[in-house]
Amino acid sequence: MRLEGQSKMGYYPTPENTLSLIPTWLTVPYDGQLRRYLDPCVGAGEALAYIANGHAETYGIELSDVRAKAAEDRLAHVLNTAYEYAQLTDETFSLCLLNPAYDGETATGGGKRMEETFLVDRGTTGLLVPGGVLIYIIPHSRINESIARHLAGWYRDLRCFKLPGQEYDVFKQVVIFGARRAEYSTPKGEALSDVLAWRGGQRFAGYDEVEAPVEKDGQPQLDEAGQPKARMTRRPRFEPLAELCAGHGEYEVPLSPEKGKRGAPFRWQYVAVSDDDYLREAEDCAARLDSSRDWLDLIPRTEPPVIEPAMTPKKGHIAMQVSGGLLGTNLVKSPSGEALLLKGNVTKYTVTRHDVIEGEDEDDSMVKVQTEERFKTLLSTLEADGTLVTHEDPAEIGKLLEKHVEQLAEIVQTRNVPEYDMKPQPWEWAVFDTLSRGRQLPGRTETGLTDFQKHLAIALGRLCLRHRAGFVNAEMGSTPGPDPPQGGSSHSANNGET
């Protein structure tokens, strides 16, 4: 749920004018018999109390402690809990006022909408007796096919109205009335289309007879006189939804039985959440958080990443990794034996340049502003006595790295063990001895692969055997191309990636 919804716990009470008109659509005989009214998102209870008007037993469920306390002063029965924890009996309520939380399930308001969850997934329809009245208040843009099929299949005498006047302008909501069927009935095309039309603020208003051209394979068909053929067809007609107005008791509220479906006793309770439940849920949430990519991306790196290079890196490559900050903080020793911490980093900065473009007149001159991003390599050293020095001069950085490159190479090779250590198995070397015998590189009298090409091919082969894939970025001529055809001229490889 989004922050605004969280601040209200999804609570947006039924607007005043709308609330005053809803009871006019209900017929409630004053016979003193049992009728139970339910609001699973009751808030402070004003709406349900107003609709019941003292002629029904009122039942509300509210998550907020403060609003649940206020609802207890207005309603007969209130559960201060989440609706999913409540234990209720099917087919024991005469009326359900459903104005669900106006948001989605996730922290950003995404996921399945609460308007759908309460109606379709959480069984509020099953709590109504056959003939029980549903009063459903939602933004009409939230009516999707799942909601439409549920309403059209489970309810008869469906009516939909926009909130009256300015209340609609503010909330873009509708009020839907319906009486529950005894059993689900698969909705027909017109019934489903009508409910789906409510999503766009319209209602199905019948069909118009229109003349349509006869086509075949996308081409108009002609009669004997060469005129386009036409036939009469029906086209659905839609009208804007009407605003909610005073009704005439169109929905009679049925009685509520003492017991529910199949004689089940009436239940109005909830399962309390124990301290162990809270702890277990917290542990589950923490485990999901610890494994989520978003959380892992926020954790600062305390150690450099462990990688498996294809081959033992050269000293120049190691120096580049250190200066680029890929090797973290490294402990080396100076020639005199003193410990030294060494850490590289790359920072980005912006350079702005202003160029004056002269016009024909002095007043026509313009200033062109160009912004360019640049990168600066830094190398920080921390000596045993606490002296911290950050080097920016490339020459100084190069000298420092050259001085300690042997130690750095040992650290790198211990941490990042290469897949291939330049020590081939005899059979591996023999495999490549016979290759490229018809090739002679410029400036080289021997044919066949060079030793470095063999090492490169062996490293790539080991990657493929282990991971079924490999990538080598090498200088031009490092990797061999295909052998030339019989009688063809030899050529050198010119690709740098394999």
N, C-alpha and C positions, 0 to 999 in steps of 0.2 A: 504494500500500500504506500502511496506517495506521502511525502511529509505532511502536506495539508490534511490528507485523510487520516494520517496517524495522529495528528494533533487533536482530531475530533473522534478518533477511533471509528471513522467511517460514518459518523452520525450527521445526517441532514434531515431535520424533522419535516413532516408533511406541512406544506404551506397552508396558511390560515383559510383563504378563500376556498381552496380545494377541499379542505377538511370539512368546511361547513356544508358543502354540496353532496358529499359522499353518502350520508345517511338517507338522503331523499330518494336514492335508488334502491333502498332496502325496505322490505316489508317484514315487520317483526310483530306477530300477534302478542298482545299483552295477556298471555294465558298463564304466566307464572311457571311454565315448564322449563326444563333444563336446556340451556343453550350456552355452549362454551365458545368464546372468541379468543383467537391466538394471534400474537404478534411476535415473531421470532427475533425481531430487531427493534425492541419496543422503545428504546431510548428512555425518556423521562415519563412515558406512559400517557401523554396528553391525547394523542390521536386515538388510541384504542379506547380510552375512557370516554371520549366524546362520541365515538361511533356506538359503543355499547349503551350509553345513556342510562345505565342502571338496570337494563333489562336482560343482561346476560352476565355469566361469570367470565371474568377477564383473566387471561393468562399471558404473561410477558416474559421474554428472555432478554437479558441485557448484560453485555460484557463489562461495561464501565461501572465501577463501584458507586461513583457519585450519582449517575443517572439511575442506576438500579434502586438506590435508596429513595430517590425522588419518586420513582414509579411505584414503590410500595405504598405511598400515601394515596395513590389514585386507583390502583388495581387490586384485585382480590389475591392474585398469586403472581409472584415474581421469582425467577431464578437468576441469580447473579453469576452467570457462567457463559462460556462460549456455547453457541448453539450445538456444535458437534458433540459436546459432552452431555447434553440433555437426553433423558430417556423418556420418550412419550409413546403413547399407544395409538396405533393406526385407527382411522375412522372414528375419532372421538370428538372432533371439533366441528362446529357449525359454520364458522367463518374464520378466514385467515387474512389479516392485513399484512401485506408483504411489501415493505419499503426498504430493500436491502442496502447494505453499505455501498456508497457511490464510489467504487474504485475497483482495482484489480487485486489479485492475490499476492503479487510480489512487491518488493520494497519500492520499485519504480512505478507502480501502477500497472505493470504488465501482467502476462499470464491470463488465466481464465477470469472473466469478470465475476464479481460477487453477485451481480444481478442474475447471472445464469446459474451459479453454484447453488444459491439458496432455493431456486425454483426447481431445477432439474436434478441436481446431485444430492441434495440433503433431505429429500423426502417430505417437503412441506405439503405436496399434493396428497400424499398418502395419509396424512393426518386428518384430512377433511372427510366428513361423511359423504356418501353419494348425494348430490344436490347441494352440498356445502358451497358457500360463496367465497370466491377468491377476489381480493382487491389488491391489484399488483401495480405499484408505482415505480417506474423506471425511466431513464432517458430513452426516447424512442430509437435513437441511433444504436443502442445496445441490443436491439432485437436481432438475433442471428437465427440461422436455420434450426439450431438445436432448441432454442426457446420457442420458435414458431411451431415446430412439430409437437413440442410438449403441450403448448396451449391448445392447438387445434385438435390434438388427439385426446386430451384428457378433459376438456371443458366444452360445454355447449353455451349457446346464447352469449357468445363473446362480443364485447363492445369495447371500443378504444376511443378515448377523448384526450385532447391536449389540455394541459392545465389552463385555467382561465386567465385571460389578461396578461398582466406583467409577470405573473408567476411562471408562465411558459417562457417568456423572454429571458428570464434569469436562469431557469433550470433545464429548459428544453425537454421536459418530462411529459409522460402521458399516464393516464389512469386506465387500467384494463379491468373490466368486470367479467366474470365467468362463473358458471355453475358446474361443479365437478360431475363427470359421468361416472357411472358405476364401474365401467371397464374402459380400458384404452381402445380407441377406435382410430385406425390408421387414417390420417387426414387426406381428404380428396384434394384434387388440384386447386379448385376455387377457394376452398377454405384455407389451404396453406398459402396461396397467393395473396389472399386478403390480409393475413397476419403479417406476411413478409412485406407487404406494401406499407404497413404501419411504420416500418423502419425509416422510410423516407417522408413520414408525416402525411401519408395519403391513405385512402381506403378504397376498396374495390366497390364500384358502383354499377356493375352490370356490363353488358356488351353492346357495341354498336355494330350494325350491319354495314359493311363497307365493300366496295367493289375492288377486287385485287386482280392484277394481271396473271394469266396462266403462263408458267414458265417450265421449261424442261432443260436440265443441264445448264441452268443459268441463262437460257435464252428465251425471250418471249415467243409464245406460240401464236400463229395467225390462223384466222378462219378462212373459208373458201373465198371470201371477198378480199382477202389480204389485210384485214383489219386485226389488230391485237385481240386475242381472246381474253375474256374476263369472267370472273365468277364471284358470287357473293360469299363473303366470309365474315366471321365474328371477330371483333377486336376488343379486348378488355378496356374498360373505361375506369379511370381513377379520379377521385376528387380529394381535395384537402381534408384532413381530419377536422372534425368540429371541436369546438371548445366544450369543456365540461359545463353542463348547465344543470338545473334542478331536474331530478327525475320524478317518476310517479310510482315508486315502489316496485320496479320491474323484477327484482330478485327477492324471492321469499326465503328467509333464513330458516332452514330446517331445524328440527330438534336434535339434541345430542344424546346418544345412548349412554346408559350407565357403564356398559362395557363396550370394548372395541371389537375389532375384526376377529371373527371366530371365537368370540366370548372372552377375549383377553381382558384382564382387569385394567382399569384406567391407571396410568402411571404419570406422575408429574414430579420428576426428580432428576438429579444429575450425578454423574460419577465424579466424586471429589478427586482432585489431583494430589497425590501424596508427595512428600519431600523426595522419595526415591524416584517418582515419576519426573519431577523437575530435574533431578540430578542426571537421570538417564537421558532425558531430552537434551540437557545442556551438553552432555558428553557427545551425543550424536551430532549436535550442531557444531561443536568444536572440531570433531573429526572431519565433518564435511568442509568446514572452513579451512582447516589445515591442508586439505588436499585440493582446494580450489585454485585455479590458475590465477585469479585476481588477487588472492591473498598471497600466494607465493611470489607474485611479481612485486609486491610491496615490501617483502622481507629484504633488508640490505644484505649484500653478499659479504660474508666474513672471510671466505676463502675463494680463491680463483677457481673457475670451472675446470673439471677434469675432462680432458679430451684425449682421443686416441688418434694421433697423427698417423698417416699412412707410412711415413718414413721418418728416420731420425732427422730433426730439423738442423739446418746449418746455423752457424753462430750468428750470421746476419739476421736470420729469421727470429732467433731468440731475442736479439737486441730490439727488434721491432715489436715483439710481443711485450717486452718489459716496458718500453716507452709508451705503448698503447694502453697500458693498464690491464692487460689480460692475464698477467701473472701475479697480481696482488702484491703483497708486501713480502720481500725476500730478505733473508738473513745471510749476509756474506761477511767475509773478513778482509780487512785491509792487509797489505804486505807485511805490516808490523804485527799482525795478529789480532788487532782490535776489531770487535764486532761492529757491524754497520747494517742498519735497516735501509732497504732501497725499494722505492715504489714509484712507478711511472703512471702518468695520467695524460689524457688529452682533453683540453677544454675548447669550447666553441665561443667565438666572439664575433661581433658585427662591426664592419667598417662601413661608414656612410660617406659618400662623396657628393659634393655639390658642384655641378657644372652650369655655368651661365651660358644660355643660348641667346645670342644677340638677335634682335629683330630689326626691321627696317627703321623703326623709330625707337627712341630711347625707352618709351613707355611699353614697347612690345617685347622687351627682354623677358626671358623666362629662366627659371632655375630648375634644372633637372637633377633630381635626387636619386642616387643609386645606392642600394644597400647590398652588401656582399657578406656572406658568412665565411669565416675563416677558422682554421683550427690551429691550436698551439700545443706543442708537446712540452710537458713538464716532467721533471725527475726530481723527487724529493729524497733526501738522505737524512737519517737520524743517527747521530753518533752516540757512543756509550756515555758520554758526559752530558747528553741531552741537547746537543747542538742540532737544530733542525735547519736545513738549507734546501731551498727550492731552486733548481736550476732551470733556466729558460733558454739559455744560449745553446743552439744545436751543436756547436763545436765542443762545449763543455760536457754536454750530455753524451756525445759520441766517445769522448775520452773516458768518462766514467764507465760506460758500458763495456768498452774494450778492455778496461782494467779488470773487470769482474766477470767477463763473459764465460770464462771456463767454469767458475762456480755456478753461475746462472744456468749454464747448459746442464750441469749435473743435477741441479734442482728440478729443471724442466723434465729431464728424462726419467727422473725418479717418480715425479708426480704424473706426468703424461707419457706413459710407456708407449712407444710406437708399435704399430702393427708389424712392421718389418724393420729389423735392426741392421740391414745391409750385410747380413750373414746368411746367404742362401743355402738351401739344402742342395746336395749334388744333383739330384734329379731335376730340381727347378732350373738350375743353370743349364743342364743338358737340354731341357725343353726348348730353350731359346737359341741354342747354338746353331740350329739348322735353319733358323728363320732369316729372311731378307738376304739370302746369299746372292741374289741378282741385283742388289742395290749397292751403289757406291756414292757416298756423300761427297760433296765438293771439298777438295783439300784433304781427302782421305783415300789412301790406296787400298786399305782392307775393305772387304765386303762383310755383310752381316750386321747385326746389331752392335752398337757400342756397349761397353760394360755398363755405363749409366742407364742406357735404354733397357738393358736386361734387368737392372735393379728396379727401375721404374715399373716395368711390366710385372715383375714378381710381386711388388708391393700392391699393385692394382689387382693382381690375381688373388692375393690373400684376402683383400677386402671383399672381392666378389664371392669367394668361397664362404666367408663368414657372414656377410651382410646381404649377399645377393646383389650388391651394387657397390660402385666405387667412383670416386671423382679425383682426378689428378689435374692440377693446374701447373703446367710446366712451360719452360721456354720453347720457342719455335725450334723444331728439329729434334726435340727430346723424345717424342713418341713416333714410332714407325707407322707409315701408311701401308696400304696393301702392296703385295709384290706385283711388279709389272707383268703384263701378259707375255707369253712366250714370244721372243723376238722383239719385244718392245724395249724402249729405252728406260733406264733406271731414273728415279727421281727421289728427292728428299721429302720427308714429311713436313708439311707446313702448318699443321694444326697445333694449337697450344693446349687444348683441353681434350680429355678422353673420358 
